[in-house]
Amino acid sequence: MNQPSPAIVTQHAVRPLPRVALVLFCLAYLLPGFVGRDPWKREDITAFGFMSSLAELFNGHASSWLKPLLMGQADPGAAILPYWLGAWAIQWAPSWITPDAAVRIPFALLLVMAMAATWYAVFALARNPSAQPIAFAFGGEAQPIDYARALADGGLLALIACLGLARLAHETTPALAQLSFTAALFFGLANLAAHRRTALVTIAMALPSLALSGAPSTALLLGTGGALVMAYQERRTIRVRMLDVGLIFLICLATAQLSSWMDVWRWRLHSPSFKDVQPMAKLFIWFLWPAWPLAIWTLWRWRLQVAQAWKHPHLALPLWFLAVTVCSTIGTGLSDRTLLLALPAIATLAAFALPTLERSLSALVDWFTLVFFSVCALTIWVVWLSMQTGWPAQPAANVARLAPGFSFSFSAPVFGIAAVATMAWMALVKWRAGRHRAAIWKSLVLPASGAALCWLLLMTLWLPLLNFGRGYAPLVDKVSSLIGPTACVNTQGLALSQSAAFAHHGRYRLIPIDTPKAPDCHWLIADHIALKEVGVSLQTWRHRETIFRPTDDTEAIVIFERAMP
């Protein structure tokens, strides 16, 4: 027996979010972070290093396309496909585009794909009969297509609103590729009943792509479990259901075989303990905010359907994706990059809370969002004003203490973009308080817009400071001022991120000191922590200087000069 839907929605409540406004909003969230930013430590610059090595930029340190190497070391995460995408972008980009800017192009498109796949997945799941609102006795209920479109808009807004998405989704790392292909797989499974051929092609693309992006076990779990979840569709014949499950299982087997052939299986299991409870709670609360309260509300209001979830794919499919990614996060040491893969699923669950929200709860979400993001935006502006004018004095003093040596300059275009974005936020708050009060997606407009505003302000007003604080360019510039241009530099114990930074920013040919038949370079740079464990021959090398990264006194580079015979 099918349980009644808790959604009571009128046609008036599913008015569409204007498409132009939605596209412009997505672009305002997408572009900041991909334009004008240096590669940051550590995963971002490390991934760029692997891509540049494949593209043969690092002074002859080319690596195999089947096993990307950086300074002779393989990626611990065994990702391959994201590095191919970045290397191809470097090779195909025109000469006026710098390599670090070129690699951001395919990754920006991956974020676009993740957004689009989430929208269409929610749209497909919302058209399922069990997800539809209750039909009124005298008509006037929301039409299926309009209802699905309104929920899809809400799902996309919920995805953008998640605080954990902003930074990781704007890095050129395998994590973004995994998010994009997880969303594509989610889309394919959600559309299996309505658009079978498109869905199977998408699944056949997404599963091996996710595996080659460093998540083969997650790909197989999501694919096999998702196939079983979507097999139970009352509108389809048993023969079609079983055929689709069999085809997806074959794709999973082929993906497993490909993963073995490409040697991308990595087991990074971590046994959770009681001391992990508090960090785990903090990670889940802030990373998945504000989608997780709405997802819990969905599970409560749709609880009768949750009890028979296998009959209701709009609940079962996102619950399966969420369960797999949350368990993977716990089992891999609370990695936020693993939890990133849960965002399309939890955004979908949050979307299905919208037609059941009570007015008081919706108002609470609006007021909390308004206060939280307004305070965040005001803080960003105040710190920027302090760095520009010295008033108020305390923020500028804090910046000088935390980022010694940083000098700030005024940029009229940056100021204009930030000012327009802030005025748009004010106009949106006024708009939210007035018109379109009945639209079911209204409760997620302010959370998504607030997240986009604060991210845009950070990536405009604070971008020079963030590049200085999170990048390696200041450290490399200090080292370069001492050693100057040189044919080669020996290295000792450098992390992959440090090696990539010196190769990119300094254009040095780096040769580890323990490399067989390594040439005798005039300079040696070593990580100060690794140096304590290994040391160098004082008969061969003479210590010149120890240089700390300006914003981190725990990270330093020790410079040695070859002793004269």
N, C-alpha and C positions, 0 to 999 in steps of 0.2 A: 504494500500500500504506500503510495506516494504521500509524503507529508506536505501540508500546505506551506506556501512560501510566506515568510515574514515581511516581504517587501510589498508595501502599499504605495504605489507611485502613480501620479496622474500624468497625463500627456504634457501638461503645463510645466512639470518639474524636470522634463528631459530635454529642455531647450538646449541646442548645441552650443558649446564653447566656440566662438568664432575661429575659423580655421587660420586666418591670417594672424590673429592674436596668439594662437597656440604655437604656430611655427616661429614667430618672432620671439616668443618666450623661450622656446627650446634653443634657439640660436643664441639668445642672451646667456643661457646657462652653458651652452656647449663651447663657444669660442673662448671665453676667458679661461686661461690655464693651458690652452693649446697655442696661443699667440703670444710671442714675446717672452716666454719663460725659459730659463736655463734648465738643463737636466738637474734634478735635485738628488741628494743622497737618500738612501743608498740604492734601492732597487731601480729607481729611474735611470740614474747614470750607468748602473751596471748593465741594464738591458740595452741601453744605447751603445755600450761598449761591445756587446755581442753582435749587434746589428752592424756596427762599423767594422768589426773584424771580418764579418762575412763579406762586407762590401769592399774589403781590402784597403781600408783607409789607414789602418794603424801601422804604417811603415813596414809593410811586408808581413805583418802578423796575421795573415789570412788563416781561416779555419775551414774545416769541411762543412759543406752544406748539410750533410746528414748528422753531423755532431759539432754544433757551433762551439768554438773555444775562444776564451779571452785570456791572453797571456798563458796559453797552454792549459788552462783549466776549463772544465765543462760546467755548464749551468747545473747547480744542485737540484733545481726543480725539473730538469729534463725537458724544458719547453723548446720547441723547434719552430713551429709555424709563426708565432709572433715575431721572431727574429728574421725569418724569411721576409715577412711583410715589410719590416723596417729596412732591411738591406735592399730589397727591390726599390723601395721609395728613394733611398739614397742614390742608387744607380740610375734611376729613371728621371730624377728631378733635374730641372735645368740648373745651370751653374750659378745663377743668382740666388738660389735657395740654399741656405746653409744645411749641412747634414742633420743637425739636431732639429731644425724646423721641418725638414723633409719627412723625417720618421713620424712626425705628429699627424701628417695627413691621413695615412691609413688608420691610425688609431682614433682619430676624430670620426672617421666613417664607421669604425666599430662601435663607438658610443651611439652614433645615429642608429645603427642597426639594433642595438640593445633597446633603445627607446621605442623604435617602430615595432619591434617584435613584441615588446610588452603590451603596447597599445592593441595590436591585432590579436594577441592571445586573449586579453580580457574581452575584447569585442566578440571573439568566437565563443568563449565560455559563457558570456552573458546571454547569448542567443539560445543556449540550451533550455529546453522547456522547464526543467526543474529550477532554473535560475530566474525565470520570468516572474514579474509581480502578479499579484492576485487580480483576476479579472473582475470588474465591477458589474453589478447587476444591470445597470443602464448605460454601460459604456463609459468612455472617458479615461480608461486606464492607459498607461504608456504603451505605445506601439513597440513591438520587439526590436526593430532596427534602431529606433530612436533611443530606446532604453539601453541597448547594448553600446551605442555610441557614447552616450553620457557616462556610462560606467567605465568605458575605455579611456575617456578623457580623465576621469577620476583616478584610474590606475596609473596613467602616465604622470599625473601630478603627484601622486603618492610616491612614485619612484624618484622623481626629482627632489621631493621634499626630504628624503632620507639623508640624514646628516653624513652617514658613512660613504655616500656615493661620490661627493664632490672631489676630494683629493685623488682617490684611487682611480676614479674614472677619467681623470685628466693626465694620468701618467702613461708613458709608453712602455708598459710592462705586461708580462703574460697575464696578470690579474684582469686587466681590461678585456683581453681576448677571451679569457674564460667566461667573464660576465656576458659578453656579446654572444658567444656560441651557446651558453646555457639559456639565454633568452630566446635564441633561435630554436633550440630544441623544445623549449616550453611552447613556443608558437606552433611548431610542427605538430606536437602531440595534441594541443588544444584544437587544431583544425582538422584532426584526423577524420572526424565524422562528416564535416561539411565540405571540405576540399581535400579529398583523399590523395590525389596525385601530387598536388602541391605540397601537402604535408609530408608525404613519404620522401620526396626529393629534398625537402628542407632537413628532415631527420637524417637522411643519408649524408648530407653535407655537415650538419652540426656535430654529430657524434664523433667522427674521426678528427674534426677540427678541434673539438674540445679536448680530445685525448692528446693531440699533438701540441696543444697549448699548455700541457703540464698537468692535466687532470684526467688520466685515463680511467681510474677506478670510479671517480665521480660520474664520468660520462656513462659507464656501463650500468651503474646503479640507477641513475636517472632514466636511462633509456629502457631498461628492462622493466623497472617498476612502473614507469609512465605508460608503457605499452599495455601492461595488465590493467592499469587504472582506466585507460581509455577504451579498452576492449568491451567494457560493459556499456553499450549504447543501445537503448531499447529501440531506436529507430533503424538499427542496422541488423542485417541477417547474421546468424551465427557463423555462416561460412565466411562472410566478409570480415567479421571480427577476428576469427582465427587466422585468416590469411594475413591480415595486417600485423597481428602479433607475431606470426612466423617470420614475416619480412623484416620487422624491426629486430627480432632476435638474430636473424642472419646478419643484419647490419652491425649489431653489437658484437657478434662473433668475428666479423671481418675487422672491426675496430680493435678488438683484443689482439687479433693476429698482427695487425699493423703496428700496434703499440709494442708488441714483443719484437717485431722485426726492426723497429726504429729504436728499441731500447729506451723507452720513456717510462717504464714502470719504476716508481719510487715509492717506498713505504716510509712515511714520516709519522708513525703512530706515537702518540703521547698518552700515557696513562694518567687521567685526571685524578686529582686528590682534593681533599677538603679545602686546602688553601687556595685552590683555583676558583672556588665558588664566588668570592667577592670580585676578583678581576673579571670573571665571566659575566656576572650580573652587570657590572659597569659597562663592559663592551657591548652587550646586547642592548642595554637601555639607551645609550647614546647613539650607537651605530645605526640601529633600526628605527630611531625616532623620526617622525611621529607615526610611522606605519604600524608599529607593534600594538599600541593601544587600540587602534581601529581594527586590527586583525583579531585581537581578543574579543572585541565587541561583535565581530562577525561570527566567531565561533559560538558566542553565547546566543545571539539572536537567531542563528541558523542551526541551533543545537539539535533540533529534531532531524534535520538532514545530515548533520555531522555523524549522528548515530548510525546512519546508513550511507556513509560517504561514497561507497562504491557505486551507488546509483546516481550520484550527483557530482559529475566531473568538475564543476566550477568550484567545488570545495576539495575534492579528493586529489586532483592534480597539483594545485599549489601546496596542499598539505604534504604531499609526498616530496616535492622539491624542497620545501622548507625543512622537513625532517632530515633528509639526506645531508643538506648543507650545514644544518645546525650540528648534527652528529659529527660531521667531518671537521667542523670548527673545533669542537670539544676534543676530538681525537687527534688533532694536529697541533695542539698547544695554543689554542685560542688565537688563531691567526685571523686578523681582520680581512686579509685578502681571500681567505676561504669563505668567510661570512658574507663577503660581497656577492657571492653567487646566490644568496637567499633573497636578494632585493626584488627581482621580478616576481617571485612567488608571494612574498609578504605584501608587496604593492597590490597584487591581485586580490588577496584577502582583504586588504584595507578598502579596496574599491567596493566590495560587496557589503561593507558596513554602511555605505552612503545612503542606500534607500531605506535603511532601518534606523538612522540616527534620530534621536529625539532633539527637539529644538534647544533644550537646555544644554545638552552635551555638545551640540554644534556650536552654541554660543561660547561655551567654555574653551573649546579648541581655538576659536577665533581670537578670544581675548588673550589666551596664553601665547598664541603665536604672535599676535600684534605686539605684546609687551616684550617677548623674548627677542624677536628679530629687530625691533626698533632699537632696543638697548644695544644689541650687537652692532648694528649699523652706526649708531651714534658713537660708540666706542671707537670704531674704525676711523670715523671722521675726526674725532677729538685727537687721537694719536697722530693722524696725518697733519692736522693743524698745528699740533705742538712741534712736530718735526720741521714744519715749514717756517713757523714764526717764533718758536720758543715759548708760546703761551697756549695752554697752561704748561708750567715748567716741568712738572713731575713726569709726564709721559716721555718727553724728550730726554730727560735724565735717565729714565729706565732703558730707553733704546740705546743711549750712549754706553750704559753699563753692560747691557747684554750683547750689543753688537759694536764693540770698539773698532774705530776706524771707518765706520760707515758714514758716508756723506750723502745727503739727500738733495735732490734738485727738483724744481717745479716743471711739470709738463702740462701745457694747456690742453692738448687732446685728451690726456688721461683724466684731468680734472673735469672736462666737459662730459665725458662718458659717465663718470661716476655721478656727477650732478644730475644728469638726465635720468639715470637709473633710480636715484633717490627720489626725484620728483615723480617718477612713474610709480614707485612704491606708495607714495602719499596719495596719488590719484587712485590707485587700486584700493587702498584702505577706504577712501571715500566711496568708491564704486561699490565695494563689498557691503558697506553699511546701508546702501540705498537700493539700487536696482538688482534684478536677478536673484532676489531673496529665495525664490522657490527652486532654483536649479539644484539638483542633488549633488553636483560636483562642487558647490560653493564652499563647502567646509575645507577643501584642500587647496583652494586658490591662495589663501594667505600663507599656509605652510610652504608650499612650493615656491611662491614668489619671494618669501622671506629668505629661504635657502639660496635661491638664485641671486638675490640682491647682495647678500653678505659675501657670497663667493665672488661675484663680480667686483665688489668693492675691494676685497682682498687682492684680487688679481689685477687691479688697476692702481689704487692708491698705495697699497703696501707691496706691490710686486718688486720694486728695487730692494726693499728691505728683506723680503722673503728670499729673493735670489742670493742676496749677500749672506743671509743666515743659514739657508738650507742647501746652498750650492757649494761647490768646491773651487769656483773661480778665484775667490780671494786668497785661498791657501796656495793655489798653483801660481798666482801672480807673485806672491811673496817668494816662493822658491825660485821662480824664473828670474826675479830681480837679482838673486844671488848667483845662480849658476849660468845665467844667460843662455844663448843659443849654443847647442852642442850636438855632436853627431849621434851620441848614444848616452844612455843613462842606465847604470846598473841599479837593480832594485832588490830589497830585502824585506820580505814579509808584508808587502803591501796587500790590502784587501782588494777584491775585484773592483769595487767602486772607486777606490783611490787610483788604481791602475788606469781605469777608464777615464778618470778625470785628468790625469797627467797627460795621457795620450791625446785627449780631445782639446783641452784648454791650452796645454803647453806644447802640443805637437812634438812630443819627445818620442824617440825610439827607445822603448823600455825593454831591458833584457834582465831577467832574474839572475842573480849572482850565482845560483846553483845550476844554471843551464849548462849542459855539457858543451865544452869548447866556446864558452861565452867570451865575447871580445872584451878586452880590458878598457872600459870606459873611464873617463877622467872623474866622473861624479857618481856617487852612490846615494840613493835616497831610501830610507827605511822607516817603517812604522815603529814608533817608540816602544809600543807594547811588545811587538814581535822581537824587537832588538834585545829586550831584557831576557828573553828566553834563548835566543840563538847567539847574538853578539856578532861582532866582526873582528877581523884581524887588525890589531892596532899597528902592526908592522906594515900593513898594506894601505890602510886608510887612516886619514887624519880628520878628526871631528871638526866641522866648521860651525854648524849652528843647529839649534832645535827650533822649529817654527810650529806654533800652535795654530789650529784653525780658529779664526777670530771669535766665533760664537760657541766654541766647545773646547774647554781647557783639558778635556780628557783625550783629545785626538791631536796628535802631533807628528810631524815628519822630521826625522833626524837626517842631516845632510853631512856626508863625508866627501872629502877630496882625496884622490889617490896620492899617497905619499911619494915624493920624489926618490928615486934610487940613490 
